[in-house]
């Protein structure tokens, strides 16, 4: 099958969940299909990102794209103009006539079009000769609704509510417009059926690269280090770990005096760095070349998200590395995991403190959770199986052209 895959960015550096999921799926699809990767390039990708795109596509088409930098004068001017637009800013900023033209040009030679995530969807016109599938890594409106409930500042809360309502309308329309929608969990697929009335929607599980994420040595005994791994420029990660560091971690230290917290991920906010500066037991690393050493030495991996959608690859990566996980319900949302068997789930401050203190002081509990989690990912989470399930759901022009068995024997 010939696939046109559309995204808003080149994938290198592969340092956040959406990029990891796309990269691993495309590498698996390449074994049996021809992939043309079409994307915007804002110049912020790694210097060798274009050359390395050959790792996940036979053909790469890049459209230059220069949105205003965050916190610049142009950025705030764009936010102001967006107040008078029906589109949420997170979508409107990716409007690209040049990308739409490339979609039209390339669509005639492929069997399937995949719009990877909601953000490039406004550049995928109707009436294309091949069926178009929307690959939804999250239910975006759900994330914005949760964002709108968090801010204490009334102006920020009002702005988030405006963006949520716009995202809700836009996402509903787009999910209905595409020939098929693929979510990353059954929970997200059900939400799209229920809230958006989408008839043709399926789901694929989250995977993990089991060759890459595997322990290289026994885990240190008696460790007290907690680790959070995630892109810190994604608002749910920043909000969740700041809540954990300011509200939960100090109470854990009252129970386990030598507990430490390491926050690993690119672009930490000034507020997160300030929290670490005030507390010597917290380390913020920023970008690191490899997250595995942090997971390998950690006594536990924390995923304290209170806002978010989709599924968290960071949980499966920690499980594959043998690190016991403590997550909120939202942090583990959409993953077929059981609290007390594969991980611990705790939502409020008191329950987080109890769960993590138990993990740090009860070696048998930590080892049991880690072993059960490791078995689970090895039995259920290969990327080849995820990619096969993805492609089997997709309609294609080739399938429409090929005669059925009944037609052939008639």
Secondary structure, 3 states (H helix, E strand, C coil): CEEEEEECCCCCCCCCHHHHHHHHHHHHHCCCCEEEEEEEECCCCCCCHHHHHHHCCCEEEEEECCCCCCCCHHHHHHHHHHCCCCCCHHHHCCCCHHHHHHHHHHHCCCCEEEEECCCCHHHCCCCCCCEEEEEECCCHHHHHHHHHHHCCCHHHHHHHHHHHHHHHHHHHHHHHHCCEEEECCHHHHHHHHHHHCCCCEEECCCCCCCCCCCCCCCCCCCCCEEEEECCCCCHHHHHHHHHHHHHHHHHHHHHCCCCEEEEECCCCCHHHHHHHHHCCCEEEEECCCCCHHHHHHCCEEEECCCCCCCCCHHHHHHHHCCCCEEECCCCCCCCCCCECCCEEECCCHHHHHHHHHHHHHCHHHHHHHHHHHHHHHHHHCCHHHHHHHHHHHCCCHHHHHCCCHHHHHC
